[in-house]
Amino acid sequence: MRDEIESELFDLSALPLDRLRELDDTVLGAALERVQAEAEKPGKAVSGFDSII
């Protein structure tokens, strides 16, 4: 049996992806815009390793 999780978050699982463009003036719309912008212009990969043995 699956226990239900109580949450005050909206369930967006039934929202079709093509309707997301209608959310431009919302916090979710702004977050999606930021993620899309980051995906279109990925930064340089940075890694470092410092071994002190």
Beta strands, then each sheet from edge to edge (+ up, - down):
end
